[in-house]
């Protein structure tokens, strides 16, 4: 299994702050499956740029408030 991407996110906190939104509600709002949302939230999958912007839009925040680059780690590849 490859290492997790060097990106963290605040999706779980944002869902809680927005009326305890479920993963399914977020998935429906952005046109993805609940399983995909769960994988993104658990840092097992990096969303496309479009999906990342959609997630930020649902919460009414900037993309940098949802996703953070882990300092000190360089992307592989």
C-alpha positions as a Markdown table, in Angstrom:
| # | Residue | x | y | z |
|---|---|---|---|---|
| 1 | Unk | 0.0 | 0.0 | 0.0 |
| 2 | Unk | 1.4 | 3.4 | -0.9 |
| 3 | Unk | 2.1 | 6.0 | 1.8 |
| 4 | Unk | -0.7 | 8.5 | 2.4 |
| 5 | Unk | -0.4 | 11.7 | 0.4 |
| 6 | Unk | 1.3 | 14.6 | 2.2 |
| 7 | Unk | -2.0 | 16.5 | 2.5 |
| 8 | Unk | -4.2 | 16.8 | 5.6 |
| 9 | Unk | -7.7 | 18.1 | 5.7 |
| 10 | Unk | -10.3 | 19.5 | 8.1 |
| 11 | Unk | -13.4 | 17.9 | 6.5 |
| 12 | Unk | -14.5 | 16.1 | 9.7 |
| 13 | Unk | -14.3 | 19.3 | 11.8 |
| 14 | Unk | -16.1 | 21.3 | 9.0 |
| 15 | Unk | -18.8 | 18.7 | 8.8 |
| 16 | Unk | -19.3 | 18.9 | 12.5 |
| 17 | Unk | -19.3 | 22.7 | 12.4 |
| 18 | Unk | -22.0 | 22.6 | 9.7 |
| 19 | Unk | -24.8 | 21.0 | 11.7 |
| 20 | Unk | -23.0 | 17.6 | 12.0 |
| 21 | Unk | -23.3 | 17.0 | 8.3 |
| 22 | Unk | -22.9 | 13.3 | 7.4 |
| 23 | Unk | -20.4 | 12.0 | 4.9 |
| 24 | Unk | -23.4 | 11.0 | 2.7 |
| 25 | Unk | -24.8 | 14.6 | 2.8 |
| 26 | Unk | -21.4 | 15.9 | 1.7 |
| 27 | Unk | -21.1 | 13.3 | -0.9 |
| 28 | Unk | -24.5 | 14.2 | -2.3 |
| 29 | Unk | -23.6 | 17.9 | -2.3 |
| 30 | Unk | -20.4 | 17.3 | -4.3 |
| 31 | Unk | -21.6 | 14.5 | -6.6 |
| 32 | Unk | -19.4 | 11.7 | -5.1 |
| 33 | Unk | -19.9 | 8.5 | -3.2 |
| 34 | Unk | -19.8 | 8.4 | 0.6 |
| 35 | Unk | -16.9 | 5.9 | 0.4 |
| 36 | Unk | -14.9 | 8.5 | -1.6 |
| 37 | Unk | -15.6 | 11.2 | 0.9 |
| 38 | Unk | -14.6 | 8.8 | 3.8 |
| 39 | Unk | -11.3 | 8.0 | 2.0 |
| 40 | Unk | -10.6 | 11.7 | 1.4 |
| 41 | Unk | -11.4 | 12.5 | 5.0 |
| 42 | Unk | -9.1 | 9.8 | 6.3 |
| 43 | Unk | -6.2 | 11.0 | 4.1 |
| 44 | Unk | -6.3 | 7.8 | 2.1 |
| 45 | Unk | -7.2 | 9.5 | -1.2 |
| 46 | Unk | -6.4 | 12.9 | -2.6 |
| 47 | Unk | -9.4 | 14.5 | -4.4 |
| 48 | Unk | -9.2 | 16.1 | -7.8 |
| 49 | Unk | -8.8 | 19.9 | -7.8 |
| 50 | Unk | -12.4 | 20.2 | -8.9 |
| 51 | Unk | -13.6 | 18.1 | -6.0 |
| 52 | Unk | -11.5 | 20.0 | -3.6 |
| 53 | Unk | -13.0 | 23.3 | -4.7 |
| 54 | Unk | -16.5 | 21.7 | -4.5 |
| 55 | Unk | -15.9 | 20.6 | -0.9 |
| 56 | Unk | -14.7 | 24.1 | 0.0 |
| 57 | Unk | -17.7 | 25.7 | -1.7 |
| 58 | Unk | -20.1 | 23.5 | 0.3 |
| 59 | Unk | -18.6 | 24.8 | 3.5 |
| 60 | Unk | -18.3 | 28.3 | 2.3 |
| 61 | Unk | -14.6 | 28.5 | 3.0 |
| 62 | Unk | -11.3 | 28.8 | 1.0 |
| 63 | Unk | -9.7 | 25.7 | -0.2 |
| 64 | Unk | -6.8 | 26.3 | 2.1 |
| 65 | Unk | -9.2 | 26.1 | 5.1 |
| 66 | Unk | -10.1 | 22.5 | 4.0 |
| 67 | Unk | -6.8 | 21.1 | 2.8 |
| 68 | Unk | -3.3 | 21.6 | 4.2 |
| 69 | Unk | 0.1 | 20.6 | 2.8 |
| 70 | Unk | 2.2 | 18.8 | 5.5 |
| 71 | Unk | 5.2 | 21.0 | 6.1 |
| 72 | Unk | 8.6 | 19.5 | 5.5 |
| 73 | Unk | 7.4 | 16.8 | 3.2 |
| 74 | Unk | 8.1 | 16.9 | -0.5 |
| 75 | Unk | 5.8 | 15.3 | -3.1 |
| 76 | Unk | 7.1 | 12.0 | -4.5 |
| 77 | Unk | 7.4 | 11.5 | -8.2 |
